[in-house]
Amino acid sequence: MYASYNVTSFTFVSYTDTGSLRFLWFFVLLLLYLIIIFSNLLLIAVITLDRTLHQPMFLLLLSHLANQLLGSATIFPFLLFQMLQDHHTISRSFCFVQIFFLFFYGSVQILMLAAMSYDRYVAICFPLQYHTLLSTQKLLRLLLVVWLFPLLEVSFMVSLSAPLKLCGSHLSKVYCDNYSVVKLACGDTTLNNVYGLLYTCVILLLVPAVILYTYMRIIKVCQNGSKRMRQKAISTCAPHLASLLNLTVACFCELVMTRFNTSFLPNDVRIFLSLYFITCPPLFDPLVYGLSLSKVRTSCRNRLFPERY
């Protein structure tokens, strides 16, 4: 009979004793976090202040960047705190708070990219109807769905996991994730597993299928269009595709690290792969969009170096 029903905290076993190097890793993480904050806030400020960028494409990008700030704020301060500790623990309640915000961030991230692909689909396939199909009111409804659906979906998932009686308190990651906690449960977790499977199918299969459909339509239209049209489509879709590829790699890493036995990998590799999902998209997306989209690039340049332009 298990005696660990009243688990009040969890211990992370993936943290290793790095001695004095902990301070080096602390400053590396801090630098990455500051870069993420600065780059995302810079683009948010530019889009907000420049009225010429108040278009569906850039407003969706603004929402995407805001979500990346939320996701990084969920994990980076926590990692920085843990790097300076000798014992790596987290309370049960805060663990589920972290699970909620991490899954919420991931779900919004994928749905936001789907919304952005729909925006490109309408702009390229129905250019004359663009402002009708994506009016301000319809854009707000789209954003409401992107943010509200994950809120309800993740809230229900956490409500299933939080009451579980647990027979262990050791987590083999450097942060909390739902699947690792559910694996510690003593009782029946069929409902959790079924819902987790449905959640994965919707977020990682159905939504990407919608994105794939929009790009198949875009490719078909571009094949029959002019050279100028193809160049314009490439210039506006390239940053989105780069962001999508980056997130796909991140989701794959997270899925493999969560669902499969990766104990054969070195601990440092496992930590890197588990953090890729929360680190690389917020780090690289502002760079990709800032450099690739000419309007954003020009606006950034004019505001950072007004005396030169």
N, C-alpha and C positions, 0 to 999 in steps of 0.2 A: 504494500500500500504506500502510495506516495505521500510525502509529508510537506510538500512545498506549495500547498494551495495558496497561501497568503504571501505571494511574491510581491514585494513592495518596491523592488529596484532590480535593475539588470546590470550585469558586468560585461564589458566588451573585452573579448579575449584576443582580438586581432592587433591591438596596440602592442608594440614591442618597446623594450627599454632601449632608447637611443642615447642615453647618457646626456652629455653636454650638447650633442647634436640636436636635441629637442628644440633648443633655442634657434638653431639654424632653420629647422623645418617650420617653426612657429613664424619666423619672419618671411619665409617663402610663401606660406599660406596667407599671411597678412598682406603681402605684396599682391598676390593673385586676387585677393578679395578687394583690395583698394582699386586695382585695375578694372575689375568687374563693375564696381560701384561708379567709378569715374566715367568709363566708356558708355555704360548704359544710361546714366544720368545725363551725359552730354547729348546723346541722341534724343532722349526724351525732351530735354530743354529746347533743342534746336527745332524739333517738330512742333512743340507747343508754341514757341515764340514766332515761328515763321508761318504766316498765314497762307503762303503759297503751297505749303505742305499739308494743309488741312483737307486732305483727300482721303477716300477710303483706304487706299493702299498704305499710306503713311500712318493713318490713325490705327490701323490694325498692327502695324509695326510698333507703334508706341505702346499699345496694349501688350504686345509680345515682350517688349523690353521691360515693362513694369513687372510682368510675371517672372522674368529672369531675376530681377532684383529680389522678389519675394522668395524664390527658390534658394538663391545664394544666401539670403539672410537667415534662412531656416537652418542651414548646415555649417556655414563658415564660422560664425561666432562660437558655435558649439565645438567645432574641431579645434579652434584656437584655444579654447578653455581646456579641452582634454589634453592638448599637447603639453600643457604645463602641470598636469596632475600626475601623481604617482599611482593612484587607483582610478581606473576608468569606469565609472558607474553613471547611471542615470535613473531617476525615479520612474516608477511605472506610469504615473500620470503624464509626466513630461515626455516619456517615450511615445505615448499615443498621440500627444500633440505634434510631435515631430513626424510621426507616421502620416498624420492627417495632412500636414502642410507639404510634405515631400510628394505624396501621391496627388495632392491637389495641383501642385506645381507641374508634375509630369503630365497629368491629364489635360490641363489648360494648354500646356506647351504643344501637345499633339493636335488638339482641337483648333488652336490658334493657327497652326501651319495649314490645317485643312481650310480654315476660313480664308487665309491668305492665298491659297491655291484657287479657291472659288473666285476671289477677287481678280486674279490674273486670267482665269477662264472667261469671266464676263468681259473684262477689258479687251481681250484679244479676239474672242469669238463673237461678241456682241458690242462692238465699240460705240455704235450709235445709240444703244439702249443702256449704256453703262450707268449713267446718273439716274436712270429710272429704276433699274434693277438693284442698284446699290445706293439708294437715296439715304439721307441722314437717318431717317426713321428706321429703314430696313437694316442699316449698318448697326444701329443701336440694338435692334432685336437680335442680330447675329452675335454681337458681343455679349449680350445677356445670356444667350444659349451657351456660348463658349465658357463663360464663367459660372453660370448657375448649374449646368449639368454636372460638372465635376464636383461642385459643392455638395450636391445631393448624393451623388454616387459614392464619393469618398466618405461622407458622413455615415452612410449606411454600412459601409465596409468596416469602419472603425467601431461602430455600434455593435457589430457582430463579434469583433475581436476583443474589445475592452473587458467584457464580463467573464471571459474564459478563465477557468482554473488552470494554473500553470504548475508544471512539475520540474521546472528548471529556471535558471536565471542568467545563463551564460549565452551571449549572442556572438556569433562568429563574424561580426562586421564591425565597422568603426562608427556606425550610427544605427538607429532603429529602422527596421522595415517590417511590414506586416507579416510576410511569409515566415520570417525567422521567428517571430513571436508566436504565431499560430502553431509552428512545429513543436513548441514547448508545452502545448496544451495536454492535459491529462485525459480529457473527455473526448466526446465525438465532435469532430470538426468538419463533418460532411457539408454542412451549410456554408461554412467559411470557404471550403475548397471549391464548391460549385459556384459560389458568387465570385470568387477570385478568378475562376476560369472564364466566366461570363464577362467580367471586367476586362480581362486580358484580351478576349476576343473582340470586344467592342473597341477598345483603345488601340490595340496593336494589329488588328486585322480589318475591322469594318472601316474605321476612319482612314487608314492608309489606302484602302480600296477606293474610297471616295477621291482621295488625292490622285491616285493612279488614273482614275477615270477622267478627271479634269485635264491632266497632262496628255492623255491620249487624244482628247478632243483638241487641245491646243496644237499638238503635233500635226493632226489631220488638217486643221485650218491653215497652219503655216506652210504645209506642203503645197497647198493650192494658192498661197498668197505671194506677194511680191518679195523681192530681196530685202527691201527696206522694212517690210513688216516682220520678216524673219529676224532681222537684226534687232529690231525693237523688242520682239518677244524674248530673244536671248538675253538682252541687256536687263530686262525687268524680271525675268524668271530665274536667271543664274544665281543671284544671292539667295533666293528662296530654295532652290534646289540644293545649294551648298549647305544651307541651314538644315534642310530636311535630311540630307545625307549624314550630317554630323549627329542629328538627333537619332537617326536610325541606328548608327553605330553605338550610340550611348544606350539606347533601349536594348539592343542586342547584348551588350556587356552586362547591363543590369539583370536581364532575364537569365543569362547564363550563370552569373554569380549567385543569383537567388535560388534558382530552381535545380541546379545541377551540382554535383559534387566536384569542387575545384580544389580539393585539398592537395592535389599533386602539384599545384602551382606554388611558386615562392610567395611568401606572405606579402612582400612589397608589391608584387604583380597583382595579387588579389585586391589589395587596398586601392591601387591605381585604377583598376577596372571598375571597382564599386563606386569610386568617386568621379569617374568620367562623366556619368549621367548628370551630375549636379555641378560640375566644374567647367567642362569644355564648351557646352552650348552658350552659357552666359559670357564666357570669355571670348569666344570667336565670333559670335553672331553680330555684335556691334561693329567689329572690324570688317566683317563681310559686307554688311549693309552700308556702313559708312563709306567704304571705298568703292563699292560697286554701283550704288545708286547715285547718279550724277547730281540730282537735285539736293540730296542729303549732303553729299560731299562738298558741293559749292556753298551751301548754307553753313556748314561747319567751318569751312575755311574763312568765310566772310565774318563770322562771329568770333573766331579765335584770333584772326589776324586782320582786323578791319582796316588798319592803316596801310596795308599792302594792296588791298583790293577795293 
